[in-house]
Amino acid sequence: MHIENRYRTHTVAELSDDQIGSTVRAAGWVENIRDHGGVSFIDLRDQYGTLQVVIRHDNLLDGIQKEQSISVEGKIEKRDEDTYNPKIMTGTIELAAEKINILGKVYDQLPFEIQTSKEIREDVRLKYRYLDLRNKKVKDAILFRSQVISFLRWKMSDMGFVELQTPILCASSPEGARDYIVPSRKYKGKFYALPQAPQQYKQLLMVSGFDKYFQIAPCFRDEDARADRSPGEFYQLDFEMSYATQEDVFRVGEEVLTAAFDKFAPEGYTVTKAPYPVIPYRQAMLEFGSDKPDLRNPLRIIDLSEFFTQCTFKPFIGRTVRAINVHQQMSKGFHEKLLKFATDMGMGGLGYLEVMDDMSYRGPIDKFIPEPLKAELVSLANLKAGDTIFFIADKEKQAAEYAGHLRNEIAARLDLCEKNSFRFCYVSDFPMYEEDPETKKPGFMHNPFSMPQGGLEALDAENPYDILAYQYDIVCNGIELSSGAVRNHDIEIMKKAFAIAGYDEETLKAKFGALYQAFQFGAPPHAGMAPGVDRMIMLLRGEENIREVIAFPMNSAAEDLMCGAPNDVTEHQLREVHIKVRD
């Protein structure tokens, strides 16, 4: 039996010229009220669109105000051709109101105009996020998110992956970021943790015999916010494959991301086609000054450390020297602004040389380069007439960082970056270990579950800082979208890898007991990655702040201004979980 909906017979999107002459009911919010003397109009908005309501009886407007939720009954009429509105899908019709019911009153003054909510302070928007989301532009970003996630689910299923859900309450383990911990009521002094990622569970699924798994996984990390990182929680397209190599994962990552970006990129954008460029970590740090290279920027960094050992410029002697060659005319004012940028970020100065038409040099360090070496510099830096080459000198790590920032700044100031494009690459061959700044001993640089290149033999024989991991990232337009790795599935390799990082076998059993046990029973080789869904959508929408693509985001201080989290709890609640708050 069909029961007619008392509030509406159609959504706005379902109304068209086909309903002209029919009596219908539509429901939504009053976006605007316009009085044209003798006849009034309401712009009625629901999730799907906007409909003009014409009111020829003034009494129907009694008590009506903006942003009320109403139901309107009447006949669909054809609008006069000269009043068509091509900006809305119902622009050729209108609803002649015969009856209006107020379904949801407005009892207080609105904190802002809905249509201009994106222009007000973020803290006010987040406090009244349910109103902010009525703004079409804001709502469209969230609807867009839904479409992308639906597509990702379909694509992964189409590629033979099985969607499985892993636990939200899990054991705390050292995976790189701070855990959110959850106290246990039943077990005094013990805690669950919210998963930083489904890392161990997805590896255990491979040990369980599932061949290809995925999920749109919620992840929780107690980290500070950035423009491209939401504090607290985020979502990733998590997938893992058994009997897979690094290259197998690359092919899957390329297929799903290229398909998603081809489908959802703004019109006119180009997307990197498979196979994506693969850039080893050390090359990325040299050429781009970052492990998140933006390939839209044509500038590259070169190393001139050895060259300057032959010169007399004392600030460069014994330092790592990086250089950026720019084929572009620059004013004295440009040099001054770039010098200020360099000194503001901590550089002692910024050396440069301009290449003249006769291939001679002009610049403050020209006199320190011996004449016989000037031709060598031309060759090393591929210099041409009209070029300007900038020099950065410091300790290796700092020189790379400064050069990377300067590369981006120069390209931005000179408008050199490719427009309307999504440029993907893989960054591979990350070091397995890096020096812990506090202990001065080796610690995992990235994922501790990565397989070391060279296996057990490398761990036994090589300097830990020389060992590379089968660890890789996907980067798009200078933003890290994904981290992944070929996993360590061999218990002996696992024990040795963790021992180098300072974990004895007992600690390994305590912290990663499930993996430790599972790897005793025929674990298959496996590998995977996890592209960030929020970052994907941020890129596709052209948003600079990731909070714009999250329905109910926290602010930069990890506060939910709308619901008031984190908040106080009662003494009774604390006692139940055996917690006492200290001053």
Rosetta blueprint (number, residue, H / E / L):
1 M L
2 H L
3 I L
4 E L
5 N L
6 R L
7 Y L
8 R L
9 T L
10 H L
11 T L
12 V H
13 A H
14 E H
15 L L
16 S L
17 D H
18 D H
19 Q H
20 I E
21 G L
22 S L
23 T E
24 V E
25 R E
26 A E
27 A E
28 G E
29 W E
30 V E
31 E E
32 N E
33 I E
34 R E
35 D E
36 H L
37 G L
38 G L
39 V L
40 S E
41 F E
42 I E
43 D E
44 L E
45 R E
46 D E
47 Q L
48 Y L
49 G E
50 T E
51 L E
52 Q E
53 V E
54 V E
55 I E
56 R L
57 H L
58 D H
59 N H
60 L H
61 L H
62 D L
63 G L
64 I L
65 Q L
66 K L
67 E L
68 Q L
69 S E
70 I E
71 S E
72 V E
73 E E
74 G E
75 K E
76 I E
77 E E
78 K E
79 R L
80 D L
81 E H
82 D H
83 T H
84 Y L
85 N L
86 P L
87 K L
88 I L
89 M L
90 T L
91 G L
92 T L
93 I E
94 E E
95 L E
96 A E
97 A E
98 E E
99 K E
100 I E
101 N E
102 I E
103 L E
104 G E
105 K L
106 V L
107 Y L
108 D L
109 Q L
110 L L
111 P L
112 F L
113 E L
114 I H
115 Q H
116 T H
117 S H
118 K H
119 E H
120 I L
121 R L
122 E H
123 D H
124 V H
125 R H
126 L H
127 K H
128 Y L
129 R H
130 Y H
131 L H
132 D H
133 L L
134 R L
135 N L
136 K H
137 K H
138 V H
139 K H
140 D H
141 A H
142 I H
143 L H
144 F H
145 R H
146 S H
147 Q H
148 V H
149 I H
150 S H
151 F H
152 L H
153 R H
154 W H
155 K H
156 M H
157 S H
158 D H
159 M L
160 G L
161 F L
162 V E
163 E E
164 L L
165 Q L
166 T L
167 P L
168 I L
169 L L
170 C E
171 A L
172 S L
173 S L
174 P L
175 E L
176 G L
177 A L
178 R L
179 D L
180 Y L
181 I E
182 V E
183 P E
184 S L
185 R L
186 K L
187 Y L
188 K L
189 G L
190 K L
191 F E
192 Y E
193 A E
194 L L
195 P L
196 Q L
197 A L
198 P L
199 Q H
200 Q H
201 Y H
202 K H
203 Q H
204 L H
205 L H
206 M H
207 V H
208 S L
209 G L
210 F L
211 D L
212 K E
213 Y E
214 F E
215 Q E
216 I E
217 A E
218 P E
219 C E
220 F E
221 R E
222 D L
223 E L
224 D L
225 A L
226 R E
227 A L
228 D L
229 R E
230 S L
231 P L
232 G E
233 E E
234 F E
235 Y E
236 Q E
237 L E
238 D E
239 F E
240 E E
241 M E
242 S E
243 Y L
244 A L
245 T L
246 Q H
247 E H
248 D H
249 V H
250 F H
251 R H
252 V H
253 G H
254 E H
255 E H
256 V H
257 L H
258 T H
259 A H
260 A H
261 F H
262 D H
263 K H
264 F H
265 A L
266 P L
267 E L
268 G L
269 Y L
270 T E
271 V E
272 T L
273 K L
274 A L
275 P L
276 Y L
277 P L
278 V E
279 I E
280 P E
281 Y H
282 R H
283 Q H
284 A H
285 M H
286 L H
287 E H
288 F L
289 G L
290 S L
291 D L
292 K L
293 P L
294 D L
295 L L
296 R L
297 N L
298 P L
299 L L
300 R L
301 I E
302 I E
303 D E
304 L L
305 S H
306 E H
307 F H
308 F H
309 T L
310 Q L
311 C L
312 T L
313 F L
314 K H
315 P H
316 F H
317 I L
318 G L
319 R L
320 T E
321 V E
322 R E
323 A E
324 I E
325 N E
326 V E
327 H E
328 Q L
329 Q L
330 M L
331 S L
332 K H
333 G H
334 F H
335 H H
336 E H
337 K H
338 L H
339 L H
340 K H
341 F H
342 A H
343 T H
344 D H
345 M L
346 G L
347 M L
348 G L
349 G L
350 L L
351 G E
352 Y E
353 L E
354 E E
355 V E
356 M L
357 D L
358 D L
359 M L
360 S L
361 Y E
362 R E
363 G L
364 P L
365 I L
366 D H
367 K H
368 F H
369 I L
370 P L
371 E H
372 P H
373 L H
374 K H
375 A H
376 E H
377 L H
378 V H
379 S H
380 L H
381 A H
382 N L
383 L L
384 K L
385 A L
386 G L
387 D E
388 T E
389 I E
390 F E
391 F E
392 I E
393 A E
394 D E
395 K L
396 E H
397 K H
398 Q H
399 A H
400 A H
401 E H
402 Y H
403 A H
404 G H
405 H H
406 L H
407 R H
408 N H
409 E H
410 I H
411 A H
412 A H
413 R H
414 L H
415 D L
416 L L
417 C L
418 E L
419 K L
420 N L
421 S E
422 F E
423 R L
424 F E
425 C E
426 Y E
427 V E
428 S E
429 D L
430 F L
431 P E
432 M L
433 Y E
434 E E
435 E E
436 D L
437 P L
438 E L
439 T L
440 K L
441 K L
442 P E
443 G E
444 F E
445 M L
446 H L
447 N L
448 P L
449 F L
450 S E
451 M L
452 P E
453 Q L
454 G L
455 G H
456 L H
457 E H
458 A H
459 L H
460 D H
461 A H
462 E L
463 N L
464 P H
465 Y H
466 D H
467 I L
468 L E
469 A E
470 Y L
471 Q E
472 Y E
473 D E
474 I E
475 V E
476 C E
477 N L
478 G L
479 I E
480 E E
481 L E
482 S E
483 S E
484 G E
485 A E
486 V E
487 R E
488 N L
489 H L
490 D L
491 I H
492 E H
493 I H
494 M H
495 K H
496 K H
497 A H
498 F H
499 A H
500 I H
501 A L
502 G L
503 Y L
504 D L
505 E H
506 E H
507 T H
508 L H
509 K H
510 A H
511 K H
512 F L
513 G H
514 A H
515 L H
516 Y H
517 Q H
518 A H
519 F L
520 Q L
521 F L
522 G L
523 A L
524 P L
525 P L
526 H E
527 A E
528 G E
529 M E
530 A L
531 P L
532 G E
533 V H
534 D H
535 R H
536 M H
537 I H
538 M H
539 L H
540 L H
541 R H
542 G L
543 E L
544 E L
545 N L
546 I H
547 R H
548 E H
549 V H
550 I L
551 A L
552 F L
553 P L
554 M L
555 N L
556 S L
557 A L
558 A L
559 E L
560 D E
561 L L
562 M L
563 C L
564 G L
565 A E
566 P L
567 N L
568 D L
569 V L
570 T L
571 E H
572 H H
573 Q H
574 L H
575 R H
576 E H
577 V L
578 H L
579 I L
580 K L
581 V L
582 R L
583 D L
